[in-house]
């Protein structure tokens, strides 16, 4: 992480946010883009452009529909952007090894999905 990113992460106070015991925001309205770096750092995820694209898709989908997209919707998005090679559940799990619902939704500022089986 370069010095600029280190400064950005340190400026975000995750403890000041209302979160559940697993670190999900209690109010998705509290989310802002600067949180992604800090939440990813907390989760041990080294963000790439692919991570950011999925998180942005999740956030935009939520903003439009007020629901968290199922993994199928994310895979359709990935296919439209990256083609068939990377539009797989395996690749989604490479990006978010503890599960799309558990990690991508958390980075996008979602409340904990009612059924974390979005990955199935």
N, C-alpha and C positions, 0 to 999 in steps of 0.2 A: 504494500500500500504506500503510495507516495505521501509527502507531507500535506498536500492539499486535502486528500481524502482523510488523513488522520485527523486533521483539524475539523472537518465536517462531522466525522463520527463523534468526536469528543464534544462538539457543540450540541448534540442531541441528547437530551436527558430522558432516557427511557423510563427511569424511575418516576418521572413526573406524570406519566401517562397512566390512565386507568386500564389495567390489563388483568386478565384472569391468571390462574395459577400456572398456566402453560405459556403465558406471554402473549396471547392474542389480545388485540384491542377490544375493549368492551363497547366502544362506539367507533364504527368505521369513519365517522366524520372527523375524528381526531387525527386521522392519517394525513401525512403530507410527504412528498417525494423525498425529502431529506431523511426520512426515517428508514428508507430501504437499506442504506449502507449500515446503519447501526443495528437494525434487526438482522441483517445478513451476518454481520460480524458476531453478534450474539449467538447465532445459530451455527457459526463455523462455516459459512458458505462464502467462497471467494467469487464474488459477482462477476459474471461475464455479460456480454451483450445479449446472449440468449436468455439468461436469467431475467435481465431487465425487461426484455420483450414479453416474456410470459407474465411477469408481475404487472406490467403495463396493461396487457390484455385483460388480466383478471380484474384489475381496478376499473378499466373502462367498461367492461361487461357489467360489473356491479353498479357502476354509476348510471348506466342506461336502464338496467332491469331490476335493480335492488335485490338481486340474488347472486350467489356465488356460482360461477360456471362449473359444470361437471367436467371431469377430465376429458370426456368425449369432445366437448366444445373447444377445449384447449388444444387437443390433438388436431381438430379441423383447422384451427388457427395456425398451428405449427406447419401443417401441410401447405396451407396457402402461402406462407412466408418462406419456408425452407424446403418444401418438396417432400416426397415420400421417404427419403433416406433418414431424416431426423424427426419425422412426424410419427414417432412410435412411443409406446408406453415405456419401453426400455430406455429411450433417450430422455424422456421426461423424468424417469427415476435417476438417470445419471445426473441431471440437473438438480433434482430434489430427492436425495437418497432416502429421506425419512418420509417421503410421500408428498404428492402434490398438495393435497388438502392440508397437511400438517405444516409444510414449509412455504410454498408459494402463496397460499392464502394468508399466512401470517405476515409475510413480507409486503403483501398488498394491503395490509391493514384491515383484513376481514375479522369479524368475530369468529370464534371457533365454529366451523361448519357443523351443523347438527349431526350429520353423519360423515365422519371422516372416511367413510368407505367410498368417497368420490373417486378414489384411485382404482377401484375394482371394476 
